[in-house]
Amino acid sequence: MLSLTTDARDAGKRLDHYVQEHVKDVSRSRLQSWIKEGRVLVNGAPSKASHLLRAGETVEISPADPPPLEAAPEDLPIEILYEDASVIALNKPAGLVVHAGAGAESGTLVNRLVHHFATLSQVGGGLRPGIVHRLDKGTSGVILVARHDAAHQALAAQFAGRTVEKVYLALVHGKVRNEQGRITSPIARDPERRIRMTTRLDTGRSALTEYRVRERFDKLTYLEVRIGTGRTHQIRVHLASIGHPVVGDKLYGAPVAERIFLHAYSISFTSPASGERVTVEAPLASELTEWLARLRA
């Protein structure tokens, strides 16, 4: 445990900034998690990261064990949709985190992968073997995994060159006016809520989302969505920006539901192994199929 005493120069500093000044070689996000876990005490009591310090306070820091440098294998199921000598396509269920991050160091898709496959690409490092792209935790559907580094680099080049075609299915709130449309608003990190993205800033990364109506319900619309870019939360923030948040997406203004109705339905790419164009489809998750059945009834 590290025990520190603040002085006059520290008065008015946020607790998280003070801790970051005194604990080196630890990421800011990890220090934030220590504060949330009660590993940082001010005068013997847990405090928020935003707590403003006064001179003469005692700050006690109890570091957590460092995260693993590589993903550990875990004998948990995976659903393989397609595989060849270069790539594996999996059907990721909703609720499953792709790789380790803040608050998720086990039980991820990667932990399952390293159990089932002896070799995977190491381009992304020991915590992200094979991972070329990702899906949000709440999104189900098809995701590609590279078996070796050359395959990883070839697939990454296709993503960068926008030759990978991705189709999603989404149920959104409201009656979408047009049968099809395009959204091109740049996407940036929301400065007020860092876990969100936003289209409301002058700055941001270019993004392209195209949609067409598949089916209409009383107060909901079922869409097929294609994305030309892969920005964080792209479909979710783009659809919310035009007044049609994805059903279940509380982060972007929708009421809470059993899950987010967003599914990565298909992906088309050129196999690094064969050079042939491959399209892989992931059947709609059973809970989403049942949801649509209830709406149709």
C-alpha positions in Angstrom: 0.0 0.0 0.0 1.2 3.5 -0.8 0.3 6.2 1.7 0.6 9.9 0.7 -0.2 13.2 2.4 -1.4 16.2 0.4 0.1 19.6 0.8 -0.9 23.2 -0.1 0.1 22.6 -3.8 -2.4 19.7 -4.0 -5.4 21.7 -2.7 -8.2 21.7 -5.3 -6.8 18.9 -7.4 -9.1 16.1 -8.4 -8.3 12.8 -6.7 -7.8 10.9 -10.0 -5.3 13.5 -11.2 -3.4 13.4 -7.9 -3.1 9.6 -8.0 -1.9 9.7 -11.6 0.8 12.1 -10.6 2.1 9.8 -8.0 1.6 6.3 -9.6 3.7 5.9 -12.7 3.5 3.1 -15.3 -0.2 2.5 -14.7 -2.8 3.5 -17.3 -5.3 6.2 -16.5 -8.2 3.8 -17.1 -6.7 1.3 -14.6 -6.2 4.0 -12.0 -9.9 5.0 -12.5 -10.9 1.4 -11.9 -8.9 1.3 -8.7 -10.8 4.3 -7.4 -14.2 2.8 -8.4 -13.2 -0.5 -6.6 -12.4 1.4 -3.4 -8.7 0.8 -3.6 -8.0 4.5 -3.1 -9.0 6.0 0.2 -9.0 9.6 1.4 -8.8 9.9 5.1 -9.7 6.2 5.4 -12.8 6.4 3.2 -13.5 5.6 -0.5 -13.9 8.7 -2.6 -15.0 9.6 -6.2 -12.5 10.3 -8.9 -13.8 13.9 -9.0 -13.2 14.5 -5.2 -11.4 17.8 -4.7 -8.5 17.4 -2.3 -7.5 19.7 0.6 -4.1 20.1 2.1 -3.2 17.7 4.9 -5.4 14.8 3.7 -4.1 11.2 3.7 -4.5 9.3 0.4 -3.9 5.5 0.6 -3.5 3.5 -2.6 -3.8 -0.3 -2.6 -2.8 -1.4 -6.1 -4.5 -4.3 -7.8 -2.6 -7.1 -9.4 -1.5 -6.2 -12.9 -3.6 -7.5 -15.8 -2.3 -10.5 -17.7 0.0 -9.8 -20.6 -1.8 -12.4 -22.7 -5.2 -14.0 -22.8 -5.7 -17.2 -20.9 -7.5 -20.1 -22.6 -11.0 -20.8 -21.3 -13.0 -23.9 -22.4 -16.2 -22.1 -23.4 -18.3 -22.6 -26.5 -17.9 -20.8 -29.9 -20.0 -21.1 -33.0 -18.0 -21.3 -36.2 -19.7 -20.1 -39.4 -16.8 -20.4 -41.8 -13.1 -21.2 -41.8 -10.2 -21.7 -44.1 -6.4 -21.7 -43.8 -6.4 -17.9 -43.2 -9.6 -16.9 -41.4 -12.3 -18.0 -39.1 -15.8 -16.4 -39.0 -17.6 -16.8 -35.7 -21.2 -16.0 -34.6 -20.8 -13.8 -31.5 -23.7 -13.8 -29.1 -24.9 -10.5 -27.5 -23.4 -9.8 -24.1 -20.0 -11.3 -24.9 -17.0 -8.9 -24.9 -14.6 -9.5 -27.8 -11.3 -8.9 -25.9 -10.0 -7.9 -22.5 -10.4 -4.3 -21.4 -11.5 -2.2 -18.4 -13.5 -4.5 -16.2 -13.2 -7.5 -18.5 -10.1 -9.7 -18.1 -11.6 -13.1 -18.6 -14.7 -14.7 -20.2 -14.1 -12.8 -23.5 -14.3 -14.1 -27.0 -10.5 -14.1 -27.2 -10.3 -16.4 -24.1 -12.5 -18.9 -25.9 -10.5 -18.5 -29.2 -7.1 -19.3 -27.6 -8.6 -22.5 -26.1 -10.0 -23.7 -29.4 -7.2 -22.7 -31.8 -3.5 -23.4 -31.4 -2.3 -20.5 -33.5 -3.8 -17.1 -34.1 -2.3 -13.9 -35.5 -0.2 -11.9 -33.0 -0.5 -8.5 -34.8 -2.8 -7.2 -32.1 -0.6 -8.5 -29.2 -1.1 -11.2 -26.6 -4.5 -9.8 -25.4 -6.0 -9.6 -28.8 -4.8 -12.6 -30.8 -6.6 -12.9 -34.2 -8.8 -9.9 -33.7 -9.0 -7.8 -36.9 -12.2 -5.9 -36.0 -14.7 -6.0 -33.2 -18.4 -5.8 -32.3 -19.9 -4.0 -29.4 -20.7 -6.2 -26.4 -24.4 -5.8 -27.0 -24.2 -6.6 -30.7 -24.5 -10.2 -32.0 -23.4 -11.6 -35.3 -20.5 -12.4 -37.5 -16.9 -11.5 -36.7 -13.7 -12.4 -38.5 -10.6 -13.8 -36.8 -7.2 -14.1 -38.5 -5.3 -17.3 -38.1 -1.8 -15.8 -38.8 -0.1 -12.5 -39.2 -0.1 -12.4 -43.0 -3.9 -13.0 -43.0 -4.4 -10.3 -40.4 -2.5 -7.8 -42.4 -4.3 -8.7 -45.6 -7.7 -8.4 -43.9 -6.7 -5.1 -42.2 -5.8 -3.7 -45.6 -9.3 -4.7 -46.9 -11.0 -3.0 -44.0 -8.8 0.1 -44.5 -9.6 0.1 -48.2 -13.3 -0.3 -47.5 -13.6 -3.4 -49.6 -15.1 -5.4 -46.8 -18.9 -5.3 -47.0 -20.8 -5.4 -43.7 -24.6 -5.7 -43.4 -26.4 -5.3 -40.1 -30.1 -5.7 -39.0 -31.5 -3.2 -36.6 -34.9 -2.4 -35.1 -35.3 1.3 -34.4 -37.8 3.5 -32.6 -40.1 5.6 -34.7 -41.3 5.5 -38.3 -38.4 6.1 -40.6 -39.8 8.4 -43.3 -37.9 7.3 -46.4 -37.5 3.8 -47.7 -33.7 4.2 -47.8 -31.2 6.8 -46.8 -27.6 7.8 -46.1 -26.0 9.3 -43.0 -22.6 10.9 -43.4 -22.2 12.9 -40.2 -18.6 12.8 -38.7 -18.3 10.9 -35.4 -16.3 12.1 -32.4 -16.0 11.2 -28.7 -18.6 13.0 -26.6 -16.6 15.4 -24.4 -19.3 15.3 -21.7 -19.8 11.5 -21.5 -16.7 9.8 -22.6 -18.4 6.4 -23.1 -20.6 7.9 -25.8 -19.9 9.1 -29.3 -21.5 12.1 -30.9 -22.3 13.7 -34.3 -22.8 17.1 -32.8 -19.3 18.4 -32.9 -17.6 20.3 -35.8 -14.7 17.8 -35.6 -14.8 14.1 -36.0 -13.9 11.2 -38.2 -15.7 10.7 -41.5 -18.4 8.0 -41.4 -20.9 6.5 -43.9 -24.0 4.6 -42.9 -26.7 3.5 -45.5 -30.0 2.0 -44.6 -33.2 0.6 -46.2 -36.5 -0.3 -44.6 -37.1 -4.0 -44.4 -40.4 -3.9 -42.4 -42.6 -1.4 -40.7 -44.4 -1.8 -37.4 -46.7 0.5 -35.4 -44.0 2.5 -33.6 -40.9 0.7 -34.8 -39.0 0.2 -38.1 -36.9 -2.8 -39.1 -33.8 -1.8 -41.1 -31.0 -3.3 -43.1 -27.9 -1.2 -42.5 -24.6 -1.1 -44.5 -21.6 0.7 -43.2 -18.7 2.0 -45.3 -16.6 2.8 -42.3 -16.1 1.2 -38.9 -16.3 3.9 -36.3 -17.0 3.2 -32.7 -20.8 2.9 -32.1 -21.3 4.1 -35.7 -24.7 2.6 -36.4 -26.0 3.4 -33.0 -24.9 7.0 -32.9 -25.8 7.7 -36.6 -29.4 6.3 -36.2 -29.9 8.1 -33.0 -28.7 11.3 -34.6 -31.7 11.2 -37.1 -34.1 10.5 -34.3 -34.3 6.7 -34.5 -32.2 5.1 -31.8 -31.8 1.3 -31.9 -34.3 -0.5 -29.7 -32.7 -1.3 -26.3 -29.8 1.2 -26.7 -30.1 3.1 -23.5 -26.8 4.9 -24.0 -28.3 6.7 -27.0 -31.7 7.5 -25.7 -33.8 4.4 -26.2 -35.8 2.8 -23.3 -34.2 -0.2 -21.6 -35.1 -3.5 -23.3 -33.9 -7.2 -23.0 -31.0 -6.3 -25.3 -29.9 -4.0 -28.1 -31.6 -5.0 -31.3 -28.5 -4.9 -33.5 -27.1 -7.9 -35.4 -24.1 -8.2 -37.7 -25.9 -10.2 -40.3 -23.3 -10.7 -43.0 -19.7 -9.9 -44.0 -18.1 -10.2 -47.5 -14.3 -10.2 -47.9 -11.6 -11.7 -50.1 -10.0 -14.7 -48.4 -6.2 -14.3 -48.0 -5.9 -18.1 -48.4 -7.8 -18.6 -51.7 -8.1 -15.1 -53.2 -11.8 -15.7 -53.6 -14.7 -13.5 -52.5 -16.4 -15.0 -49.5 -19.7 -14.0 -47.9 -20.6 -15.3 -44.5 -24.0 -14.9 -42.9 -25.0 -15.2 -39.2 -28.6 -16.2 -38.6 -30.5 -13.8 -36.6 -30.2 -14.5 -32.8 -33.1 -16.5 -31.5 -34.2 -13.8 -29.1 -34.4 -11.3 -31.9 -36.4 -13.7 -34.1 -38.9 -14.2 -31.3 -39.0 -10.4 -30.8 -40.0 -9.9 -34.5 -42.5 -12.7 -34.2 -44.2 -11.0 -31.3 -44.3 -7.7 -33.3 -45.8 -9.4 -36.3 -48.4 -11.1 -34.2 
